[in-house]
Amino acid sequence: MELIKSVIILVIGFVLLLKGADYFVEGSSSVARQLRIPSMIIGMTIVAMGTSLPECAVSVTASLTGNNTLAVSNVVGSNIFNLMVVCGACALFAPLTIEKDTLKKEFPLSIFCAALLMVLGYIGMILGHVDGFIFLILFVCYLLWMINSAKKARAAHKEDKLMQEEGEFVDEEIKILPMWKCVIFIVGGMIAIKFGGDFVVDSASAIALAFGFSQTLIGLTIVAMGTSLPELMTSIVAARKNEVDMALGNVIGSNIFNILLVLGVAGAISPVVFLMDNIIDTVVLIMMSLVVLVFAWTSKVINRKEGIAMLCMYAVYMVYICIR
């Protein structure tokens, strides 16, 4: 009976996380529009951070409640899921084209962030306050870099093209709402995310205890997949509309956000304990990132066969973490 209750609470938690993030993004984006903030900057900041809110809520809640291993496994698991499943699934619908700048800048940066996480985690097997602040400083620098890049693109008259590639989705989703409704959406979204994070962490921990599973396993599977649903659904919808040019870039950006912002906040709040399994999973993330980079670099596109290969690799990884 307690197990059924935990599963129900887990589902409710996921619903709160997803809908809370959706309303938060819609409200924030509408405010930004009314303040005449460029759409590109909205898409690269507010919307990108909005899709990382579920991971942030779960990891911060886990850190506050002492379930620190869930915080690390959630982020690493979400990043692996984003890279292999989200991109792999998109490639099944349409060839996933990759921009040259993404291959040269954002992709290597995402691999660097994963490597930095592995190194800092391995030193003392803990992600302490100093490590958390290092991540947050890098996150601020990354955010400023994105904003500066967007301004340069506008100045070079590239906005129309980039808006067509990634902004159509933003334009389609962002609605100009009355200010009172924006406030309700933002505040309500934050409340839903907060309680959703509590429900997911508590119920996932209870399920792990009931079955004798480790929190690392639960974080890498159920929680990671659940908090990655915004990226998955958004990318699949874009792929079905044949608007996948920026899909890989969006996933990479989300992965950078997850490591720098999510674990940065979690580490700054409370030291995050690292297990050897976390180190291994981070190495797997780096290796899979390199494989996808090779796929993308060879032909500047990820085709259906490569997408199937990515999904198969993820399936093998799932089998590995379940039997280890």
C-alpha positions as YAML, in Angstrom:
chain: A
units: angstrom
residues:
- id: 1
  name: MET
  ca: [0.00, 0.00, 0.00]
- id: 2
  name: GLU
  ca: [2.83, 2.36, 0.89]
- id: 3
  name: LEU
  ca: [4.53, 1.51, -2.41]
- id: 4
  name: ILE
  ca: [1.39, 2.39, -4.42]
- id: 5
  name: LYS
  ca: [1.15, 5.65, -2.48]
- id: 6
  name: SER
  ca: [4.78, 6.47, -3.30]
- id: 7
  name: VAL
  ca: [4.23, 5.77, -7.02]
- id: 8
  name: ILE
  ca: [1.14, 8.02, -7.07]
- id: 9
  name: ILE
  ca: [3.07, 10.81, -5.31]
- id: 10
  name: LEU
  ca: [5.94, 10.36, -7.79]
- id: 11
  name: VAL
  ca: [3.55, 10.81, -10.75]
- id: 12
  name: ILE
  ca: [1.94, 13.85, -9.11]
- id: 13
  name: GLY
  ca: [5.40, 15.27, -8.50]
- id: 14
  name: PHE
  ca: [6.36, 14.88, -12.16]
- id: 15
  name: VAL
  ca: [3.11, 16.54, -13.28]
- id: 16
  name: LEU
  ca: [3.74, 19.47, -10.92]
- id: 17
  name: LEU
  ca: [7.32, 19.81, -12.18]
- id: 18
  name: LEU
  ca: [6.37, 19.76, -15.85]
- id: 19
  name: LYS
  ca: [3.33, 22.04, -15.62]
- id: 20
  name: GLY
  ca: [5.10, 24.33, -13.15]
- id: 21
  name: ALA
  ca: [8.05, 24.77, -15.51]
- id: 22
  name: ASP
  ca: [5.64, 25.33, -18.42]
- id: 23
  name: TYR
  ca: [3.72, 28.09, -16.64]
- id: 24
  name: PHE
  ca: [6.92, 29.67, -15.28]
- id: 25
  name: VAL
  ca: [8.41, 29.89, -18.78]
- id: 26
  name: GLU
  ca: [5.20, 31.24, -20.31]
- id: 27
  name: GLY
  ca: [4.79, 33.91, -17.63]
- id: 28
  name: SER
  ca: [8.44, 34.95, -17.63]
- id: 29
  name: SER
  ca: [8.61, 35.05, -21.41]
- id: 30
  name: SER
  ca: [5.50, 37.19, -21.63]
- id: 31
  name: VAL
  ca: [6.99, 39.69, -19.16]
- id: 32
  name: ALA
  ca: [10.23, 39.74, -21.17]
- id: 33
  name: ARG
  ca: [8.27, 40.40, -24.36]
- id: 34
  name: GLN
  ca: [6.40, 43.28, -22.76]
- id: 35
  name: LEU
  ca: [9.74, 44.74, -21.64]
- id: 36
  name: ARG
  ca: [10.91, 44.44, -25.28]
- id: 37
  name: ILE
  ca: [13.68, 41.95, -24.57]
- id: 38
  name: PRO
  ca: [14.73, 40.33, -27.91]
- id: 39
  name: SER
  ca: [13.15, 36.96, -28.63]
- id: 40
  name: MET
  ca: [16.52, 35.31, -29.18]
- id: 41
  name: ILE
  ca: [17.69, 36.25, -25.70]
- id: 42
  name: ILE
  ca: [14.39, 34.97, -24.30]
- id: 43
  name: GLY
  ca: [14.90, 31.62, -26.00]
- id: 44
  name: MET
  ca: [18.54, 31.29, -24.96]
- id: 45
  name: THR
  ca: [17.99, 32.29, -21.33]
- id: 46
  name: ILE
  ca: [14.48, 32.08, -19.89]
- id: 47
  name: VAL
  ca: [13.21, 29.17, -21.98]
- id: 48
  name: ALA
  ca: [16.48, 27.25, -21.68]
- id: 49
  name: MET
  ca: [16.56, 27.69, -17.90]
- id: 50
  name: GLY
  ca: [12.87, 26.84, -17.73]
- id: 51
  name: THR
  ca: [13.48, 23.38, -19.18]
- id: 52
  name: SER
  ca: [16.18, 22.85, -16.52]
- id: 53
  name: LEU
  ca: [13.90, 23.86, -13.64]
- id: 54
  name: PRO
  ca: [12.70, 20.29, -12.93]
- id: 55
  name: GLU
  ca: [16.30, 19.08, -12.60]
- id: 56
  name: CYS
  ca: [17.12, 22.10, -10.45]
- id: 57
  name: ALA
  ca: [14.13, 21.57, -8.17]
- id: 58
  name: VAL
  ca: [14.88, 17.87, -7.67]
- id: 59
  name: SER
  ca: [18.63, 18.33, -7.12]
- id: 60
  name: VAL
  ca: [18.29, 21.28, -4.74]
- id: 61
  name: THR
  ca: [15.57, 19.50, -2.77]
- id: 62
  name: ALA
  ca: [17.74, 16.38, -2.63]
- id: 63
  name: SER
  ca: [20.67, 18.45, -1.39]
- id: 64
  name: LEU
  ca: [18.58, 20.13, 1.30]
- id: 65
  name: THR
  ca: [17.20, 16.81, 2.54]
- id: 66
  name: GLY
  ca: [20.55, 15.05, 2.54]
- id: 67
  name: ASN
  ca: [19.81, 12.80, -0.46]
- id: 68
  name: ASN
  ca: [22.86, 14.19, -2.22]
- id: 69
  name: THR
  ca: [23.58, 11.13, -4.34]
- id: 70
  name: LEU
  ca: [20.18, 11.66, -5.96]
- id: 71
  name: ALA
  ca: [21.22, 15.21, -6.92]
- id: 72
  name: VAL
  ca: [24.32, 14.07, -8.84]
- id: 73
  name: SER
  ca: [22.73, 11.03, -10.48]
- id: 74
  name: ASN
  ca: [19.70, 13.11, -11.54]
- id: 75
  name: VAL
  ca: [21.86, 15.64, -13.39]
- id: 76
  name: VAL
  ca: [24.21, 13.10, -14.98]
- id: 77
  name: GLY
  ca: [21.31, 10.80, -15.88]
- id: 78
  name: SER
  ca: [19.31, 13.69, -17.35]
- id: 79
  name: ASN
  ca: [22.27, 14.80, -19.47]
- id: 80
  name: ILE
  ca: [22.83, 11.28, -20.83]
- id: 81
  name: PHE
  ca: [19.09, 10.95, -21.54]
- id: 82
  name: ASN
  ca: [19.00, 14.37, -23.26]
- id: 83
  name: LEU
  ca: [21.97, 13.59, -25.44]
- id: 84
  name: MET
  ca: [21.23, 10.00, -26.47]
- id: 85
  name: VAL
  ca: [17.42, 9.66, -26.28]
- id: 86
  name: VAL
  ca: [16.21, 13.19, -27.09]
- id: 87
  name: CYS
  ca: [18.64, 13.66, -30.00]
- id: 88
  name: GLY
  ca: [18.31, 10.02, -31.06]
- id: 89
  name: ALA
  ca: [14.51, 10.25, -31.11]
- id: 90
  name: CYS
  ca: [14.65, 13.51, -33.11]
- id: 91
  name: ALA
  ca: [16.90, 11.87, -35.69]
- id: 92
  name: LEU
  ca: [14.22, 9.22, -36.28]
- id: 93
  name: PHE
  ca: [11.80, 11.89, -37.53]
- id: 94
  name: ALA
  ca: [14.21, 14.04, -39.56]
- id: 95
  name: PRO
  ca: [17.98, 14.38, -40.07]
- id: 96
  name: LEU
  ca: [19.40, 16.38, -37.19]
- id: 97
  name: THR
  ca: [21.49, 19.17, -38.70]
- id: 98
  name: ILE
  ca: [24.18, 20.80, -36.59]
- id: 99
  name: GLU
  ca: [25.45, 24.35, -36.86]
- id: 100
  name: LYS
  ca: [29.20, 24.90, -37.24]
- id: 101
  name: ASP
  ca: [29.38, 27.19, -34.20]
- id: 102
  name: THR
  ca: [27.69, 24.53, -32.07]
- id: 103
  name: LEU
  ca: [30.33, 21.97, -32.99]
- id: 104
  name: LYS
  ca: [33.19, 24.39, -32.30]
- id: 105
  name: LYS
  ca: [31.92, 26.11, -29.16]
- id: 106
  name: GLU
  ca: [28.93, 24.74, -27.24]
- id: 107
  name: PHE
  ca: [29.60, 21.04, -27.75]
- id: 108
  name: PRO
  ca: [33.23, 21.17, -26.52]
- id: 109
  name: LEU
  ca: [32.06, 23.35, -23.63]
- id: 110
  name: SER
  ca: [29.49, 20.73, -22.58]
- id: 111
  name: ILE
  ca: [32.21, 18.06, -22.60]
- id: 112
  name: PHE
  ca: [34.49, 20.36, -20.60]
- id: 113
  name: CYS
  ca: [31.74, 20.89, -17.99]
- id: 114
  name: ALA
  ca: [31.27, 17.12, -17.63]
- id: 115
  name: ALA
  ca: [35.05, 16.63, -17.31]
- id: 116
  name: LEU
  ca: [35.24, 19.40, -14.71]
- id: 117
  name: LEU
  ca: [32.43, 17.75, -12.76]
- id: 118
  name: MET
  ca: [34.31, 14.45, -12.83]
- id: 119
  name: VAL
  ca: [37.58, 16.04, -11.64]
- id: 120
  name: LEU
  ca: [36.02, 18.15, -8.87]
- id: 121
  name: GLY
  ca: [33.89, 15.21, -7.74]
- id: 122
  name: TYR
  ca: [36.87, 12.85, -7.70]
- id: 123
  name: ILE
  ca: [38.91, 15.23, -5.52]
- id: 124
  name: GLY
  ca: [37.76, 14.29, -2.04]
- id: 125
  name: MET
  ca: [34.71, 12.50, -3.51]
- id: 126
  name: ILE
  ca: [32.57, 15.52, -2.70]
- id: 127
  name: LEU
  ca: [31.26, 18.62, -4.48]
- id: 128
  name: GLY
  ca: [31.71, 21.27, -1.79]
- id: 129
  name: HIS
  ca: [30.69, 24.89, -1.39]
- id: 130
  name: VAL
  ca: [33.75, 26.18, -3.28]
- id: 131
  name: ASP
  ca: [33.07, 23.79, -6.17]
- id: 132
  name: GLY
  ca: [29.45, 24.92, -6.26]
- id: 133
  name: PHE
  ca: [30.47, 28.58, -6.48]
- id: 134
  name: ILE
  ca: [32.97, 27.74, -9.25]
- id: 135
  name: PHE
  ca: [30.12, 26.22, -11.25]
- id: 136
  name: LEU
  ca: [27.89, 29.24, -10.60]
- id: 137
  name: ILE
  ca: [30.60, 31.68, -11.70]
- id: 138
  name: LEU
  ca: [31.10, 29.67, -14.90]
- id: 139
  name: PHE
  ca: [27.32, 29.66, -15.38]
- id: 140
  name: VAL
  ca: [27.15, 33.46, -15.15]
- id: 141
  name: CYS
  ca: [30.01, 33.73, -17.66]
- id: 142
  name: TYR
  ca: [28.20, 31.31, -19.98]
- id: 143
  name: LEU
  ca: [24.98, 33.29, -19.66]
- id: 144
  name: LEU
  ca: [26.76, 36.56, -20.48]
- id: 145
  name: TRP
  ca: [28.45, 34.86, -23.44]
- id: 146
  name: MET
  ca: [25.09, 33.70, -24.83]
- id: 147
  name: ILE
  ca: [23.55, 37.15, -24.44]
- id: 148
  name: ASN
  ca: [26.58, 38.77, -26.08]
- id: 149
  name: SER
  ca: [26.40, 36.25, -28.94]
- id: 150
  name: ALA
  ca: [22.72, 37.05, -29.45]
- id: 151
  name: LYS
  ca: [23.45, 40.78, -29.58]
- id: 152
  name: LYS
  ca: [26.23, 40.23, -32.11]
- id: 153
  name: ALA
  ca: [23.90, 38.15, -34.26]
- id: 154
  name: ARG
  ca: [21.34, 40.95, -34.24]
- id: 155
  name: ALA
  ca: [23.99, 43.50, -35.15]
- id: 156
  name: ALA
  ca: [25.12, 41.34, -38.06]
- id: 157
  name: HIS
  ca: [21.54, 41.09, -39.35]
- id: 158
  name: LYS
  ca: [21.41, 37.36, -38.68]
- id: 159
  name: GLU
  ca: [18.42, 37.52, -36.38]
- id: 160
  name: ASP
  ca: [15.86, 36.70, -39.06]
- id: 161
  name: LYS
  ca: [17.58, 33.45, -39.94]
- id: 162
  name: LEU
  ca: [18.22, 32.41, -36.35]
- id: 163
  name: MET
  ca: [14.69, 33.35, -35.32]
- id: 164
  name: GLN
  ca: [13.42, 31.09, -38.09]
- id: 165
  name: GLU
  ca: [15.63, 28.24, -36.86]
- id: 166
  name: GLU
  ca: [14.95, 28.39, -33.15]
- id: 167
  name: GLY
  ca: [12.72, 31.34, -32.51]
- id: 168
  name: GLU
  ca: [9.66, 30.04, -34.30]
- id: 169
  name: PHE
  ca: [9.05, 27.66, -31.45]
- id: 170
  name: VAL
  ca: [9.52, 30.48, -28.96]
- id: 171
  name: ASP
  ca: [7.24, 32.80, -30.89]
- id: 172
  name: GLU
  ca: [4.68, 30.05, -31.16]
- id: 173
  name: GLU
  ca: [4.76, 29.32, -27.46]
- id: 174
  name: ILE
  ca: [5.13, 32.84, -26.03]
- id: 175
  name: LYS
  ca: [1.86, 34.71, -25.66]
- id: 176
  name: ILE
  ca: [1.48, 38.27, -24.45]
- id: 177
  name: LEU
  ca: [-0.45, 37.86, -21.22]
- id: 178
  name: PRO
  ca: [-1.86, 40.48, -18.86]
- id: 179
  name: MET
  ca: [0.67, 41.37, -16.15]
- id: 180
  name: TRP
  ca: [-1.53, 39.96, -13.37]
- id: 181
  name: LYS
  ca: [-1.70, 36.64, -15.17]
- id: 182
  name: CYS
  ca: [2.08, 36.68, -15.69]
- id: 183
  name: VAL
  ca: [2.58, 37.10, -11.94]
- id: 184
  name: ILE
  ca: [0.18, 34.22, -11.22]
- id: 185
  name: PHE
  ca: [1.95, 31.99, -13.76]
- id: 186
  name: ILE
  ca: [5.42, 32.81, -12.40]
- id: 187
  name: VAL
  ca: [4.54, 32.47, -8.71]
- id: 188
  name: GLY
  ca: [2.27, 29.46, -9.29]
- id: 189
  name: GLY
  ca: [4.91, 27.81, -11.46]
- id: 190
  name: MET
  ca: [7.58, 28.27, -8.81]
- id: 191
  name: ILE
  ca: [5.30, 26.82, -6.12]
- id: 192
  name: ALA
  ca: [4.43, 23.83, -8.30]
- id: 193
  name: ILE
  ca: [8.12, 23.24, -9.06]
- id: 194
  name: LYS
  ca: [9.02, 23.45, -5.37]
- id: 195
  name: PHE
  ca: [6.41, 20.93, -4.23]
- id: 196
  name: GLY
  ca: [6.95, 18.78, -7.32]
- id: 197
  name: GLY
  ca: [10.63, 18.51, -6.43]
- id: 198
  name: ASP
  ca: [9.74, 17.55, -2.86]
- id: 199
  name: PHE
  ca: [7.30, 14.87, -4.02]
- id: 200
  name: VAL
  ca: [9.70, 13.37, -6.57]
- id: 201
  name: VAL
  ca: [12.64, 13.16, -4.17]
- id: 202
  name: ASP
  ca: [10.63, 11.77, -1.25]
- id: 203
  name: SER
  ca: [8.71, 9.21, -3.31]
- id: 204
  name: ALA
  ca: [11.76, 8.14, -5.35]
- id: 205
  name: SER
  ca: [13.70, 7.59, -2.13]
- id: 206
  name: ALA
  ca: [10.81, 5.57, -0.69]
- id: 207
  name: ILE
  ca: [10.57, 3.40, -3.83]
- id: 208
  name: ALA
  ca: [14.32, 2.81, -3.80]
- id: 209
  name: LEU
  ca: [14.14, 1.75, -0.15]
- id: 210
  name: ALA
  ca: [11.15, -0.54, -0.76]
- id: 211
  name: PHE
  ca: [12.88, -2.42, -3.59]
- id: 212
  name: GLY
  ca: [16.35, -2.27, -2.10]
- id: 213
  name: PHE
  ca: [17.54, -0.10, -4.99]
- id: 214
  name: SER
  ca: [20.17, 2.59, -4.53]
- id: 215
  name: GLN
  ca: [19.26, 6.27, -4.85]
- id: 216
  name: THR
  ca: [21.85, 6.47, -7.61]
- id: 217
  name: LEU
  ca: [19.93, 3.93, -9.69]
- id: 218
  name: ILE
  ca: [16.60, 5.69, -9.12]
- id: 219
  name: GLY
  ca: [18.19, 9.05, -9.94]
- id: 220
  name: LEU
  ca: [19.71, 7.75, -13.17]
- id: 221
  name: THR
  ca: [16.47, 6.16, -14.37]
- id: 222
  name: ILE
  ca: [13.05, 7.27, -13.10]
- id: 223
  name: VAL
  ca: [13.98, 10.74, -11.84]
- id: 224
  name: ALA
  ca: [16.35, 11.56, -14.71]
- id: 225
  name: MET
  ca: [13.83, 10.51, -17.36]
- id: 226
  name: GLY
  ca: [10.99, 12.31, -15.63]
- id: 227
  name: THR
  ca: [12.82, 15.62, -15.29]
- id: 228
  name: SER
  ca: [13.98, 15.41, -18.94]
- id: 229
  name: LEU
  ca: [10.43, 15.19, -20.30]
- id: 230
  name: PRO
  ca: [10.29, 18.92, -21.24]
- id: 231
  name: GLU
  ca: [13.35, 18.57, -23.50]
- id: 232
  name: LEU
  ca: [12.05, 15.30, -24.96]
- id: 233
  name: MET
  ca: [8.55, 16.53, -25.78]
- id: 234
  name: THR
  ca: [9.78, 19.87, -27.14]
- id: 235
  name: SER
  ca: [12.37, 18.22, -29.40]
- id: 236
  name: ILE
  ca: [9.98, 15.56, -30.73]
- id: 237
  name: VAL
  ca: [7.36, 18.19, -31.57]
- id: 238
  name: ALA
  ca: [10.02, 20.24, -33.35]
- id: 239
  name: ALA
  ca: [11.25, 17.17, -35.23]
- id: 240
  name: ARG
  ca: [7.75, 16.26, -36.40]
- id: 241
  name: LYS
  ca: [7.44, 19.81, -37.75]
- id: 242
  name: ASN
  ca: [10.83, 19.37, -39.45]
- id: 243
  name: GLU
  ca: [12.28, 22.20, -37.36]
- id: 244
  name: VAL
  ca: [15.28, 20.35, -35.92]
- id: 245
  name: ASP
  ca: [18.16, 22.60, -36.97]
- id: 246
  name: MET
  ca: [18.78, 23.80, -33.44]
- id: 247
  name: ALA
  ca: [17.69, 20.67, -31.56]
- id: 248
  name: LEU
  ca: [21.20, 19.47, -30.76]
- id: 249
  name: GLY
  ca: [22.26, 22.97, -29.72]
- id: 250
  name: ASN
  ca: [19.28, 23.22, -27.37]
- id: 251
  name: VAL
  ca: [20.09, 19.85, -25.78]
- id: 252
  name: ILE
  ca: [23.74, 20.79, -25.33]
- id: 253
  name: GLY
  ca: [22.73, 24.13, -23.80]
- id: 254
  name: SER
  ca: [20.39, 22.36, -21.39]
- id: 255
  name: ASN
  ca: [23.16, 19.95, -20.40]
- id: 256
  name: ILE
  ca: [25.50, 22.86, -19.66]
- id: 257
  name: PHE
  ca: [22.76, 24.50, -17.58]
- id: 258
  name: ASN
  ca: [22.21, 21.28, -15.64]
- id: 259
  name: ILE
  ca: [25.84, 20.94, -14.57]
- id: 260
  name: LEU
  ca: [26.75, 24.57, -13.99]
- id: 261
  name: LEU
  ca: [23.47, 25.88, -12.56]
- id: 262
  name: VAL
  ca: [21.79, 22.86, -10.98]
- id: 263
  name: LEU
  ca: [24.82, 21.28, -9.33]
- id: 264
  name: GLY
  ca: [26.29, 24.71, -8.69]
- id: 265
  name: VAL
  ca: [23.25, 25.70, -6.62]
- id: 266
  name: ALA
  ca: [23.08, 22.28, -4.94]
- id: 267
  name: GLY
  ca: [26.79, 22.35, -4.03]
- id: 268
  name: ALA
  ca: [26.62, 25.93, -2.78]
- id: 269
  name: ILE
  ca: [23.72, 25.02, -0.48]
- id: 270
  name: SER
  ca: [25.12, 21.77, 0.90]
- id: 271
  name: PRO
  ca: [28.18, 19.63, 0.03]
- id: 272
  name: VAL
  ca: [27.17, 16.97, -2.47]
- id: 273
  name: VAL
  ca: [28.61, 13.52, -1.80]
- id: 274
  name: PHE
  ca: [30.16, 11.70, -4.76]
- id: 275
  name: LEU
  ca: [30.19, 7.94, -5.17]
- id: 276
  name: MET
  ca: [32.45, 5.95, -7.48]
- id: 277
  name: ASP
  ca: [29.31, 5.12, -9.50]
- id: 278
  name: ASN
  ca: [28.83, 8.86, -10.08]
- id: 279
  name: ILE
  ca: [32.37, 9.10, -11.44]
- id: 280
  name: ILE
  ca: [31.76, 6.14, -13.76]
- id: 281
  name: ASP
  ca: [28.47, 7.62, -15.00]
- id: 282
  name: THR
  ca: [30.16, 10.97, -15.67]
- id: 283
  name: VAL
  ca: [32.85, 9.15, -17.69]
- id: 284
  name: VAL
  ca: [30.04, 7.45, -19.65]
- id: 285
  name: LEU
  ca: [28.50, 10.90, -20.31]
- id: 286
  name: ILE
  ca: [31.83, 12.18, -21.63]
- id: 287
  name: MET
  ca: [32.34, 9.12, -23.85]
- id: 288
  name: MET
  ca: [28.81, 9.32, -25.26]
- id: 289
  name: SER
  ca: [29.29, 13.04, -25.89]
- id: 290
  name: LEU
  ca: [32.45, 12.28, -27.87]
- id: 291
  name: VAL
  ca: [30.61, 9.63, -29.90]
- id: 292
  name: VAL
  ca: [27.80, 12.07, -30.78]
- id: 293
  name: LEU
  ca: [30.42, 14.72, -31.59]
- id: 294
  name: VAL
  ca: [32.03, 12.31, -34.06]
- id: 295
  name: PHE
  ca: [28.61, 11.54, -35.60]
- id: 296
  name: ALA
  ca: [27.93, 15.24, -35.97]
- id: 297
  name: TRP
  ca: [31.40, 16.23, -37.17]
- id: 298
  name: THR
  ca: [31.68, 13.67, -39.97]
- id: 299
  name: SER
  ca: [28.70, 14.84, -42.01]
- id: 300
  name: LYS
  ca: [27.36, 17.85, -40.06]
- id: 301
  name: VAL
  ca: [24.15, 15.86, -39.60]
- id: 302
  name: ILE
  ca: [22.89, 13.03, -37.41]
- id: 303
  name: ASN
  ca: [20.85, 10.69, -39.59]
- id: 304
  name: ARG
  ca: [18.30, 8.00, -38.71]
- id: 305
  name: LYS
  ca: [20.86, 5.17, -38.49]
- id: 306
  name: GLU
  ca: [23.00, 7.17, -36.09]
- id: 307
  name: GLY
  ca: [19.88, 8.05, -34.09]
- id: 308
  name: ILE
  ca: [19.04, 4.35, -33.76]
- id: 309
  name: ALA
  ca: [22.64, 3.66, -32.72]
- id: 310
  name: MET
  ca: [22.37, 6.34, -30.00]
- id: 311
  name: LEU
  ca: [19.12, 4.84, -28.68]
- id: 312
  name: CYS
  ca: [20.71, 1.37, -28.62]
- id: 313
  name: MET
  ca: [23.72, 2.71, -26.73]
- id: 314
  name: TYR
  ca: [21.39, 4.21, -24.15]
- id: 315
  name: ALA
  ca: [19.51, 0.90, -23.84]
- id: 316
  name: VAL
  ca: [22.81, -0.91, -23.20]
- id: 317
  name: TYR
  ca: [23.69, 1.69, -20.57]
- id: 318
  name: MET
  ca: [20.31, 1.18, -18.88]
- id: 319
  name: VAL
  ca: [20.96, -2.57, -18.69]
- id: 320
  name: TYR
  ca: [24.40, -1.90, -17.22]
- id: 321
  name: ILE
  ca: [23.21, 0.38, -14.42]
- id: 322
  name: CYS
  ca: [20.39, -2.02, -13.52]
- id: 323
  name: ILE
  ca: [22.69, -5.04, -13.09]
- id: 324
  name: ARG
  ca: [25.76, -3.38, -11.60]
...
